[in-house]
Amino acid sequence: MRPLGVRAPLGNERLSDERRLTRYAGAVARAAVHRLPASRAPKVGRLRYLTEDGPFEVYPILASHVDANRRVWLQIRLPRRPNGQTGWVRREDLGPVQAVRTMLRVNRATLRATLYRDGRRVWSSPIGVGAAATPTPAGAFWIRTRLRGLSGGGVYGPYAFGTAAYSVLSDWPGGGVIGIHGTDQPELIPGRPSHGCIRVPNRAITRLWALMPIGTPVAIL
């Protein structure tokens, strides 16, 4: 995998391991996303500038590829239904590349979330997840937004994070997005009380706010 700080031109290489190093970028054009790194490959969507909640959209960058014409393509994760989609875009369609060294693991069996930095645990908390009829989906996602006082800060607590996961139903104001947020019902944690969102006690979400940046990969097990 390409280390941080390397300034050599991109080749055919892995850019993120989604554990200790994840690269991401925002869109600078409403460009097509292709199934394969080729202009003639089928389109699977388009880049967008904003999330459902308003802040700028970010896309994890998994790998790079140089085609026969020396054009550089980047493989990205896509925030859309169905969950887990990826695609390829031209390098010039994304802005400056950023990097994070954090990763959040959400374990639905143990009802606990754990944040790692450089592979070392730096935060952990019991959580509430989706009920059987509205489960929190498993998969590889990421943090797209950081929000204070969502809908007045009562139901969602003082802080909230919007992820790239989508549920069959969600209380999230944008609709369908799986959020990680505080709660006004701490007695339901740990448990399975939600429509898919991940609830965290307010004291714990306040600590997480100081530790988890945009672009952090989220592994829901």
C-alpha positions in Angstrom: 0.0 0.0 0.0 1.2 3.5 -0.8 2.7 5.1 2.4 1.8 8.7 3.4 4.1 11.4 2.1 5.1 9.7 -1.1 4.9 12.2 -3.9 5.7 10.0 -6.9 3.0 9.7 -9.6 0.2 7.3 -8.9 0.4 3.8 -10.4 -1.6 0.6 -10.1 -1.6 0.5 -6.3 -3.7 0.2 -3.2 -4.3 3.6 -1.4 -6.2 2.6 1.7 -6.3 -0.4 4.0 -9.4 1.1 5.9 -7.8 0.1 9.2 -4.6 2.2 9.9 -4.7 4.5 6.8 -7.6 5.7 4.7 -7.5 8.3 2.0 -10.5 10.3 0.9 -11.5 13.3 -1.2 -14.5 15.4 -2.2 -15.9 15.9 -5.7 -14.9 18.8 -7.9 -17.2 17.8 -10.7 -20.6 16.0 -11.1 -18.7 13.4 -13.1 -19.8 9.9 -14.0 -18.7 7.0 -11.8 -17.8 3.9 -13.9 -17.9 0.2 -13.0 -14.4 -0.3 -14.3 -11.5 2.2 -14.8 -12.4 3.0 -18.4 -14.5 5.8 -20.0 -16.5 3.3 -22.0 -17.3 1.1 -19.0 -20.9 1.2 -17.7 -21.8 4.0 -15.4 -23.0 3.2 -11.9 -23.7 6.8 -10.8 -22.4 10.3 -10.5 -20.4 12.2 -8.0 -22.2 14.7 -5.9 -21.1 17.7 -3.9 -23.3 17.5 -0.8 -24.6 14.9 1.6 -28.3 14.6 2.5 -27.5 16.7 5.5 -25.8 19.5 3.6 -22.1 19.3 4.3 -19.7 18.4 1.5 -19.7 14.7 0.4 -16.5 12.7 0.9 -15.4 9.5 -0.9 -12.9 6.9 0.4 -10.3 6.1 -2.2 -9.4 2.5 -2.3 -6.9 2.2 -5.2 -5.5 3.8 -8.3 -5.1 2.5 -11.8 -3.3 4.0 -14.9 -4.9 3.0 -18.2 -3.2 2.6 -21.6 -3.5 6.3 -22.3 -1.8 7.2 -19.0 -5.0 8.5 -17.5 -5.2 8.0 -13.7 -8.4 6.4 -12.3 -9.3 6.2 -8.6 -11.5 3.5 -7.1 -13.9 4.9 -4.5 -16.7 3.8 -2.2 -20.2 5.1 -3.0 -22.8 6.4 -0.5 -25.9 5.0 -2.0 -28.3 2.1 -2.0 -27.7 -0.8 -2.1 -24.9 -0.6 0.5 -21.4 -1.6 -0.4 -21.1 -0.2 -3.9 -17.8 0.9 -5.4 -16.8 2.6 -8.7 -14.0 4.3 -10.6 -13.6 8.1 -11.4 -10.9 10.1 -13.1 -8.3 11.6 -10.7 -9.2 15.2 -11.8 -12.8 14.7 -10.8 -11.8 14.6 -7.1 -10.2 17.4 -5.1 -7.2 17.3 -2.7 -6.7 13.9 -1.1 -6.9 13.8 2.7 -6.0 10.9 5.1 -7.1 9.6 8.4 -5.6 7.0 10.7 -8.7 6.1 12.7 -11.2 3.3 12.3 -14.5 2.6 14.1 -15.7 -1.0 14.6 -19.3 -1.5 15.5 -20.1 -5.0 16.8 -23.8 -5.7 16.7 -23.4 -9.0 18.6 -21.6 -7.5 21.7 -23.5 -4.1 21.4 -20.2 -2.2 21.6 -18.4 0.3 19.4 -14.6 0.8 19.5 -12.5 3.5 17.9 -8.9 2.7 16.9 -6.1 5.1 15.9 -3.0 3.6 14.3 -4.4 0.2 15.3 -4.6 1.1 19.0 -7.9 1.4 20.9 -8.6 4.9 22.0 -12.4 4.8 22.8 -15.1 2.2 23.4 -18.7 2.3 24.5 -21.8 0.2 24.8 -24.3 1.1 22.1 -27.9 0.6 20.9 -28.5 -0.7 17.4 -31.4 -1.5 15.1 -34.3 -3.7 16.1 -34.9 -7.0 14.3 -37.3 -5.4 11.8 -35.1 -2.4 11.1 -31.5 -3.8 11.5 -28.3 -1.8 11.4 -26.7 -3.1 8.2 -23.3 -4.8 8.2 -20.6 -3.7 5.9 -17.7 -1.3 5.2 -18.8 2.4 5.5 -17.3 5.7 6.6 -18.0 9.0 8.4 -19.4 11.6 6.0 -20.7 14.3 8.4 -20.2 15.7 11.9 -23.3 17.5 13.3 -23.9 19.4 16.5 -27.3 19.6 18.2 -29.2 17.7 15.4 -32.9 18.6 15.6 -32.3 20.6 18.8 -30.0 18.0 20.4 -32.7 16.2 22.4 -33.5 12.8 20.7 -30.0 12.8 19.0 -28.0 14.1 21.9 -25.3 16.8 21.7 -23.4 15.3 18.8 -24.0 13.1 15.8 -22.1 11.6 12.9 -23.7 10.7 9.5 -22.4 7.5 7.9 -22.5 6.0 4.4 -24.8 3.2 5.5 -28.5 3.1 4.6 -31.2 1.2 6.5 -34.7 0.1 5.5 -35.9 2.8 7.8 -34.2 5.5 9.8 -35.2 8.3 12.2 -32.4 10.4 10.6 -33.7 13.7 9.3 -32.2 13.2 5.9 -34.0 9.9 5.6 -32.5 6.4 5.4 -29.0 7.4 6.5 -27.5 5.4 9.5 -26.4 7.9 12.1 -24.2 7.5 15.1 -25.6 9.9 17.8 -26.4 10.5 21.4 -29.7 9.8 23.0 -32.4 11.0 25.4 -33.1 7.4 26.4 -29.8 6.1 27.9 -31.6 3.3 29.7 -32.1 1.5 26.4 -28.3 1.1 25.9 -27.0 -1.5 25.4 -29.9 -2.9 23.4 -31.6 -3.0 20.0 -34.1 -0.1 20.2 -33.5 1.9 17.0 -34.6 2.0 13.4 -31.0 1.3 12.3 -29.1 4.2 13.8 -26.3 3.6 16.4 -27.1 5.2 19.7 -24.3 6.1 22.1 -24.6 7.5 25.7 -24.2 11.3 25.6 -21.1 11.3 27.7 -19.5 8.8 25.4 -20.5 10.6 22.1 -19.0 13.8 23.5 -15.6 12.0 23.9 -16.0 10.4 20.4 -16.6 13.9 18.9 -13.1 14.9 19.9 -11.5 11.8 18.5 -13.3 10.8 15.2 -12.8 12.9 12.1 -14.5 12.9 8.7 -13.4 10.1 6.5 -13.0 7.6 9.3 -13.9 4.1 8.0 -16.7 2.3 9.9 -16.8 -1.5 10.0 -20.2 -2.8 11.1 -20.0 -6.4 12.1 
